[in-house]
Amino acid sequence: MGDLMTDKVLNISHAANKTGTITKSEVSAVTFPTSRKAGLPVNRSDRNSTSLKLFSAALGFQRVQLLAFLLLGLLLAGVVFLLPSMVDPAMVEDISETQAEPEKIIAPPDSPWNDAQLAKQRREAQEVLSKILDIQSKLEAKKVQLWAAESFVQAMQAAASGDEQYRQRNFSGAQNNYRSSLTQFESIQAKVDTVYRQQMNQGLKAIDDNQPKIALDSYDLALSLKPDSLDADQGFRRAEVLEEVMALVKSGKHLLKTQKLPAAKEAFEQALALDNKSAPAQQQLATTNQAITDDNFSSAMSQGYAALNQKQYSKAIKSFTTAGKIKPAAKDAQSALVQATNKDIQSNIATYLVEANSLEKQEQWRQANDFYDKMLALDSSVIKARIGAIRTKARAKLDNQLLNTLNSPQRLTSQSVYVQAQKLYQEAVKVQNPGSRLSGQTVQLNTLLNQLTLPISVKFESNNQTDVTLYKFGKLGSFSAKSMDLKPGKYTLVGSRKGYRDVRREFTVMPGEVDTTIVVQCVDKITNG
């Protein structure tokens, strides 16, 4: 047997032979329950365990049986060796004479079937007892005395009743009591999961009720029931720091009440660092964060309205935008932001309009148009901005065309460009209230157009050996010097001479030029080697 040791004890049974005399004794083996720690030192807890008590009872029964056998042997020896010497021989003779034959001593008959049944019952009882001892050990490790003490005592008493039957060699009765005890132990063992859940719930409730002692005891028992439970271990750790968490929460509440919000937040965060599942710390931290949010929102709104009253619209917009980020769903922040934005737009439009009018008076049309465009970007419905943008855009275009024409008079020597310049002049003179800038541009263009119709005297010089040709006019022949009246424009002069390289001269005749002289002569000989 796993938890049992078999002690062999001689059980002597006498049998009579055919003559009625004592025959050889028959020996059978008897087994008794004992502790699995047999042969090892017994500690204090083992002395009090039921396993040792059962073993002691069996061992006691064994010793009593041995003593009985020894006494029986001594008595038998006395009868065989001492009794004849103590009896008077005459009496023996008388007895022998009166008895026809000696009296037969009848020994009890052999009963192998009964012995086998008893051995079987004893073995089965020991097997049940082994299971009892195993469950008992496990339940004691789970601190069964704390959660099923009465049931455990009853199961132990049933086992003790089995021991009593066992000592009386009533193995069938012992087995019945052992089985009853085993059933009770198994019933207790089946409650482990239920008790575990109860202790876990009780531990959690104790934490919620701020009862650290009860919480520690509950989770400690839960760990005894299930040592590998991570939930029970976590609960036990929470219970260990519960007092410290309670102190931090209490401190945080006082700080919150006195409006020391950052310090209160820090206290609640420290509590959650110890126990991140602490409901009071979580709730108070949420309350504190909300209070901080409300405080920051109110501060931003106050700053925004103060700036709005001082017409510091950009600053007001910034403050109301900050308030909107703190509380995105706050309608008052949205409304204040719209108000500040409209005020800022109106203010900017008024400023831009003043700037645009000033630039128009200075005939700075492009810059004025830029301000009208800015006004329209802020509010496209502003009529003054729309009209001003159209007006300044047209004047800016006219001004740019006049500048390009006046800055490039050579282009006017082209007939097509000259015609466009004439049209530009007609457009400029039609402008009402032209201003000094446009008036001056118009006069300059008109003068330039008139000058381009007047011929200008041009002098040519040569070496009297070069044949000169003026494009648009024809050949000028050979000469030393010659003068001609030419209209403003671009011209090309070509000189040729036999045995010399040709020369080409391009020149432009423009109004206002004085003593224009063009030299054309071939002087570079052509060599044949």
ABEGO torsion letter per residue (X at the ends): XAABBBBBBBBBBBBBBAAGBBBBBBBBBBBBBBBAABGBBBBAAAAABAAAAAAAAAAAAAAAAAAAAAAAAAAAAAAAAAAAAABBAAAAAAAAAABABBBBBBBBBBBAAAAAAAAAAAAAAAAAAAAAAAAAAAAAAAGAAAAAAAAAAAAAAAAAAAAAAAAAGBAAAAAAAAAAAAAAAAAAAAAAAAAAAAAAAAAAAAAAAGBAAAAAAAAAAAAAABAABAAAAAAAAAAAAAAAAAAAAAAAAAAAAAGBAAAAAAAAAAAAAABAABAAAAAAAAAAAAAAAAAAAAAAAAAAAAAAAAGBAAAAAAAAAAAAAABAABAAAAAAAAAAAAAAAAAAAAAAAAAAAAAAAAGBAAAAAAAAAAAAAABAABAAAAAAAAAAAAAAAAAAAAAAAAABAAAAABAAAAAAAAAAAAAAAABBGAEAAAAAAAAAAAAAAAAAABBBBBBBBBAGABBBBBBGAEBAEBBABBBBBBBBEBBBBBBBBBGBBBBBBBBBBBBGBBGBBBBBBBABBBBAX
